């Protein structure tokens, strides 16, 4: 959706839990608010089959469903949403910020940056070539395509184990390839994965290349340390190595850590007055849906204070 309105009190970039919560607070506070999301409302949680640790849902809730509920709550207070990609921010006189997007320019006195991130890639030969032809970054999206076939999951954090558990419902075998000698997932996910007979683990193992013909057929691997080489026959490769903050358009404007996360204070404020950051895109975030929501609330409260002080 493209809106004819171009001027707002607050512009929120990113529609995950942080951005949606910020939108609930700013819209409910009667601030005209625009949320810009380039993909699915809910952000990364939209790809999570079930959240079991978000308060208020004792039976768990689907990530996509939670995102939709949060969005509905925000829009009932007047939040406007567009689908677009933010490409830059320009500063003008009078605390005015111009957010440049693929759907044109929008202005506000306050900008809250709460997304987005993209899946980290392996960066090995064959990965790009076979993306969509056996290489995937979303088990929730693509697992049914690999029914009764052998697949691999690359990574060892909670996201990788969650992907492996979901794939085990469809695949004949799931091999988790991890460069370390133990998982870095939550204990409950680790217990479930170790108890799942379809899931096996290759420890201290690194992917060298993805090979195949029309589609993926195998992975070339080596063990670390030692360098012993091996081959793993698979029909699918699910890359789950975490997320890379998409902040290249902010370089030179905001203070970023070496990976690209935005540096903020405890109020979610950046070094530029009126630009705040919240959620996983912020340095030192716990990277949980509930903490992202808390960041969004904090950012919105301080955004409203900024506007009041600069009327």
Secondary structure, DSSP 8 states (H G I E B T S, - for coil): ---S--EEEEEEE--SHHHHHHHHHHHHTT--EEEEESS-TTGGGGG-S-BSSSTT-TT-B-HHHHHHHHHHHHHTTT-EEEE--EEEEEEETTTEEEEEETTEEEEEEEEEE---EEE-----BTTTTTBTTTEES-HHHHGGGGTTSEEEEE--BHHHHHHHHHHTTT-SEEEEE-SSSS-BS-HHHHHHHHH-TTEEEETTEEEEEEEESSSEEEEEEEETTT--EEEEE-SEEEE-S-EEE--GGGBTTB-B-TTS-B---TTSB-SSTTEEE-GGGBTT----HHHHHHHHHHHHHHHHHHHHHT-
